[in-house]
């Protein structure tokens, strides 16, 4: 059977690195196995879901290169969920409950005080028709719980290996709220059945949900998909990323100059047995992918490591691939300039610093005026090429007797106002004689 996987974001915000990783770990397997990917927009929360966020999700996925073969909105599928709910009600597996949240909380506290698990006591199952009518006459509206079997659900997880969920230790989950709104569980199962999803791959915080959903698949007469649950992302300090996800959205990463292939390379290799290194394209990532490579420890997301990977991507990027973006950054000084500076930038916007160094004006740093004057008198006449720098340096060395750092550092500082940066030979050729002479004289140019 052709594998069919799905990515199911809620349009209540922009994609962040955690979402992207989930999409990617589904997408890579689908592509590697010749399968398909469904983009399912989980917008049953009509109050919080927006079209703007939905469009933003699509924009972010396309920017990353994570295209899909099929697309669906849960908000257009309520009839399917209603039909499934009626089937479960008829089977006696979906039953009405009338407790308020305060009453449920009181039950939980009592259970805990008696050293019992805070599992719902199924009191609603003993209600008579008259009891339910009386509660509804008070103005109470039913929420609907799924009646778990109390058995163990066993499955082989693509990442975690053999799993066993004791449903007797779980509360019967609420599938429909008192206001009639569906919670995540039932719509997700119905969609996975109707869209023929073969593999469900998601974060390990859903492992327990799998025990519940497996029973619902069976109750609805469907085969249970293959599941995989991977460890969640944490920060470099080991702390949860939840408080920082807003600054780690695809939108923000794009604005900060991170490359799609750097983000994909980083997230595909995090927490795996492969080294975290830049890959040339997404097809390479797919060819190397295996759920067996994913470890059980939380994957540490480090922005500095992402910068390192991003730098490696840029260092291998040809001028033609960035020309239009350099124009947008007002930093397009031609292919020779890009080739000279790309090894010294971690993100594309940083090119602007070196564009100013070349085009000016900058205020030169003159630590020793006599040395600078001697260097100015040794300047060759233009135009300059890649060999001009070495000839100039030898001439300055002959005039001043300076060697090593004492020779190179004051020249770099005077010509670039920096004490680090790209190789000086191509920079010197790009700066040219006129600006070099002015800068060595202490003039901003």
C-alpha positions, 0 to 999 in steps of 0.5 A, spaced: 500 500 500 502 506 498 504 510 504 499 516 506 501 521 511 499 527 514 500 534 517 495 537 521 496 544 524 491 548 527 490 555 524 491 559 530 498 561 529 504 561 524 508 555 524 514 554 529 520 550 529 516 544 532 510 544 527 516 544 522 519 538 524 513 534 525 511 536 518 518 534 515 518 528 519 512 526 515 514 529 509 521 525 508 518 518 509 512 519 504 517 522 499 522 516 501 517 511 500 514 514 494 508 516 498 503 522 499 502 527 504 496 530 506 495 537 509 489 537 513 487 544 516 485 542 523 480 548 524 474 546 528 476 551 533 472 556 529 473 562 534 480 562 534 482 559 527 483 564 522 484 564 514 490 569 515 493 564 519 491 558 514 494 562 508 500 563 513 501 556 514 501 554 506 506 560 505 511 557 510 510 550 508 511 552 500 517 556 502 520 550 506 519 546 500 514 541 503 509 541 498 503 536 499 498 532 494 492 533 498 489 538 502 482 538 507 479 543 512 476 540 518 471 545 518 468 543 512 467 536 514 462 536 520 457 532 517 462 526 517 464 527 524 456 527 526 455 521 522 461 517 526 458 520 533 451 517 531 455 510 530 458 511 537 452 513 540 448 507 537 453 502 539 453 505 547 460 507 546 459 515 546 455 517 552 452 523 555 455 526 562 453 532 565 458 534 571 460 541 571 468 542 571 468 544 578 464 538 580 469 534 576 475 537 579 472 536 586 472 528 584 479 529 582 481 532 588 477 526 592 481 521 588 487 524 589 486 524 597 485 517 597 491 515 593 487 513 587 488 515 580 484 521 578 480 517 573 473 519 571 468 514 575 463 513 570 457 516 574 454 518 568 453 511 566 448 510 571 443 516 570 436 514 568 432 517 562 429 521 568 435 523 571 438 526 564 431 529 563 431 533 570 439 535 569 437 538 562 431 541 565 436 545 570 439 548 564 445 543 564 447 540 557 451 534 556 458 533 554 460 526 551 465 521 553 468 515 549 467 509 553 474 505 553 475 498 554 479 498 560 484 493 556 491 494 554 492 497 547 499 494 544 502 497 538 509 497 535 511 504 534 516 506 529 520 510 534 519 508 540 518 500 539 513 496 542 508 500 546 502 498 551 497 503 553 493 501 559 486 504 558 483 502 565 488 507 567 485 513 563 479 517 564 474 516 558 475 522 554 471 527 552 469 527 544 464 532 544 463 539 549 457 541 552 457 546 546 457 541 541 464 543 539 468 537 537 475 536 541 481 533 537 480 526 538 474 524 534 475 528 527 482 526 527 480 519 527 475 520 522 479 524 517 485 519 518 480 513 516 476 517 510 483 520 507 486 513 508 492 515 512 497 509 513 502 512 518 501 517 523 507 520 526 507 526 531 510 528 538 511 523 544 506 527 548 500 523 543 503 516 545 497 516 550 492 519 545 494 513 541 491 508 546 484 512 545 484 513 538 486 505 536 480 503 540 476 508 536 479 506 529 476 499 531 469 501 533 468 505 527 470 499 523 477 501 520 484 498 521 489 502 525 494 506 522 502 505 524 504 510 529 510 513 530 512 518 536 518 522 536 521 526 542 519 533 543 524 539 542 527 543 547 532 549 548 539 548 548 539 549 555 534 543 556 528 547 557 522 546 554 521 551 548 514 553 549 515 560 551 520 561 546 516 558 540 513 565 537 520 568 536 522 561 532 516 561 527 518 560 520 516 567 519 521 570 524 526 565 521 525 567 514 526 575 516 532 573 520 535 571 514 535 563 515 535 559 509 530 553 508 535 548 507 539 550 513 532 549 517 530 543 514 537 540 515 538 542 522 531 539 524 531 533 520 538 531 523 536 533 530 536 528 535 538 522 530 544 518 529 546 522 523 551 529 524 547 535 524 550 538 517 547 542 511 545 538 506 545 540 498 537 539 497 531 536 500 532 529 496 538 528 499 535 528 506 529 524 504 534 519 501 538 519 508 532 518 512 530 513 517 525 513 523 530 508 526 535 513 527 531 518 531 533 517 539 529 517 545 532 523 548 529 530 547 532 533 541 536 540 543 534 546 538 540 551 538 539 557 534 547 558 534 547 551 531 542 553 526 546 559 524 552 554 523 548 550 519 546 556 515 553 559 514 554 552 511 548 553 506 550 560 504 558 558 503 555 553 498 550 557 494 552 560 488 551 567 486 545 566 481 541 563 487 541 569 491 542 575 486 535 577 487 535 577 494 541 581 494 538 586 490 532 586 495 537 587 501 541 593 496 547 589 497 548 586 490 555 588 488 556 582 483 558 575 483 566 577 485 563 580 491 559 574 493 564 569 492 569 574 496 564 575 502 559 568 502 564 564 507 564 570 512 556 570 513 552 566 517 545 569 514 544 573 508 542 580 511 549 580 514 552 581 507 550 588 507 556 589 512 561 587 507 557 591 501 558 597 505 566 595 507 566 595 499 562 601 497 563 605 502 563 610 506 566 607 512 570 611 517 577 607 517 581 605 523 588 608 523 592 606 529 599 608 526 599 614 522 606 614 519 605 606 517 598 608 514 602 614 510 607 609 508 602 604 506 599 609 502 605 611 498 606 604 496 599 603 493 599 601 486 595 604 481 589 601 478 585 597 476 586 592 481 585 584 480 586 578 485 594 579 485 594 586 487 594 585 494 600 581 495 604 586 491 601 591 495 603 588 502 610 586 499 611 594 498 609 596 504 613 590 508 619 593 504 617 600 506 616 599 513 619 593 515 613 590 519 611 583 518 606 578 520 600 581 524 603 588 525 603 588 517 596 585 516 592 588 521 593 595 521 592 594 513 585 591 514 583 596 519 585 602 515 581 599 509 575 595 512 575 598 519 574 591 521 579 587 525 576 580 521 573 578 515 574 575 508 580 574 505 583 581 503 586 580 496 579 579 493 576 585 498 582 589 496 580 588 488 573 590 489 575 596 494 579 599 488 585 604 488 581 611 490 577 608 496 584 605 498 588 611 498 582 615 501 582 610 507 589 610 508 589 617 509 584 617 514 578 620 510 571 616 510 570 613 503 
